[in-house]
Amino acid sequence: MTSALSHDVLVLNRNWTALRVITAAEALADLFVGRVEAVDQDFQAYDFASWYELSEFAHEFEPTGRSFIKTVTSAVLVPSVVRLLRFDRVHRQSVRLSRKNVYLRDNYTCQYTGRKMPACRLNLDHVIPSSRGGKTTWENLVCCCVAVNEVKGNKTPREAGLKLIRQPKRPDPTALLFRSTRFRHDSWKHFVDAAYWNTELHD
């Protein structure tokens, strides 16, 4: 029961945009008090009563591959997506500039070669070297493989014969959150991909 209650659940705003990730325990509590509605893989929405009925059917006829919170007398299906019934006006949060977050923003991909690598083979590169006035900012830091970083050294990309595959920008907090979430349900794909493409380049 504990593991099912800790499952990740995607929260959508009232306008169906991806907002944040919470636990199944939080999602079911919000569903019970009418703060959210559960959304199935066909984008059908359910209040607690109708979701409870669906859970009984699923537990009896489609139990395989489903996660349930079981009680003595019943089993409630764990939703993978819920939608707020009242609009949440999101205040943009700042993202801490750290090695991990730069790697996440760049998807562990060298920004000069386009090759994705494990963290142990990557480094941070100042596009404009710090010794030449380059600042430690989102717009001047990129994920770079160790070998290329050694070749680039104290040079600009042009001087080193390198070209960035994309210009570095400050990441959107929501997009970074989804990228850092380890487990993603298939039913998240539409909403998470939309959040990523619509917000990644937004300052």
N, C-alpha and C positions, 0 to 999 in steps of 0.2 A: 504494500500500500504506500509506503514511504517513497519508493522510487517513482511510482505513478504520480504522486502529488507534486513531485519536484520536476516533472516534465516541462519543457519550454512551451509556452503558448504565445502566439503572435497577437498583439493588440492592434486593431485597426481603429482609426478615428471614425467619427460619424460619416465622413465623406469617403470612406473605404481606402484611405491611405495608411500605409504601415506607420506605426507610431513607436512601439517599444515591445520588449519581450518580458513576460512575467511567468510565474510558476503556475502549474495546473491548480494548485490549492487556492491561489489568489483569483484565478480565472473563475473557478467554480463558486467561490464566495461572492464574487461580483455578479455572476449569473443568477445566483439564488436571490440576491437582494434587488435584482432588476437594473443593475448599473450597465450591464453589457448583454448582448445576445450572442449565442454560439453560431458559428458559420461552418457549414459542411463543405465538402469538396466540390459541390455543385453550386456554391455561393447562395444556398438557401439559409435563411436566418431562423433561429429558434429561441423562444424564451425558455425559462427553466422548466415549466410544465411540459412543453412539447419536446424539449431536449431529453427529459426524463423518460417520456414515452418512446422516443427514438432509441434511447439507451437500452430499454427492456427488449425491444425488437432486435437490436444489434447483438445483445448478449445472448439471446436465444438462437438466432439464425446466422449471425455473421461474427462470431467471437474471434476468429483467427485474425491476427494482425492488428487487433484493436486493443487499446489500453483502457482499463476500467478501474474506478474506485469502488471496491466492493464493501458492502455492509452485510449485516446478518440477513437482511431480507431482500436486498436489491443490489444492483450494480449500475453505477453512473459512468457513462462514456466520457473519457477525457477529451475535450475539444482541442484542436490544434490551432484554431483561429477564433477570436472573439472580436466583436465590434461594439464600440462605445455607443450608447444611446443618446448621450449628450456630447456636443462638440467640445474637444479639448484644445484650447488655444495654446499651441506649443510655443514656449519661449526657447529660442535657440541657445544652446549651451556651448560653452567653450570645450575644446578637446585638448587634453594635456599633450604637449609636444614631447614625445618620448621615442626611443628606438623602436619599441614594440608597435606603437601606433603608426609610425612611418612605414614599418614593414607591412602592417595591415592595410594601410592606405594603398600601398603599391603592390599588394597581394603577393608579397615575398618574391617579387620579380625584379631582376636587374633592369633599371630604367635606361640602360645603354644597349644591352644585348637582347632584352625581351625574354630572357631565360628565367624560369621559376626555379628556385633553389631552397634548400633547408636553411634555417637561420644561421647555422654554424658556418655557412659558406658566403654569407652576406655581410655587408658593412654599410655604414652611412657615409654618403658623399656630399660635401658642400659643392654645389654646382659651380659657384664662384668661390674659390678657396678662401678660407677664413683669413689666411695670411695676406690676402689681396683685397681685404675689405668685405668679403662675403659674410653675411649674417647667418646665425643659427635660427632659421625660420622655416615654416612649412614650405614657403615658396623657393627656398634655396637648399633644401635637403631632399635627397632621394635615396632609395634603396639601390645598392650597387654590389655586384659580386666582388669578392676580395681581389681576384686577379685583375679585373679592370680598374679597380680603385688604386692598385699599386702602379699600374701603367699611367693613369691620369695624374696621380701625384698632385703637384702644385700648379697644374695647368687648368685652363678653362676647357670645356668640351671641344670647342673649335680648335684650340691649340693642340689637343690630344687626338684630333681626328675622330671625335665621338659625336653622336647625336642622340638627344633624349627622345625616347619613344612617345613621351607626353610631358607637357609642362607641369611641374609640381604645384599643387594648390592646397589650401587649407581644406581638410575633409569635412563633410557634413557629419555631425554627431550620430544621427540616426543610421546613416549608411555604414559608418564605422562599427556601430553596435551590431548590425546584422552580419557584417563580415567577420566579427570576432566571435559570434555565436557558433559553437561547435556543431550542434545538431539542428538541421533544418528539415522540417516536414516538406514533403512534395507539395502539399497544399499551400505552402508559403510562397512558392516560386513566383507566381504572378505578382503578388504584392511586394515581395522583397526585391525582385528585379526592377520593378517600377520605381521603388524608393531609391535604389542604387543609381539608376540611369537618370532620374530626375533631380537628384540632389548632390551627387558626387562633386560636381564642379561649381557648386554654389558657395560663395563666400559669405 
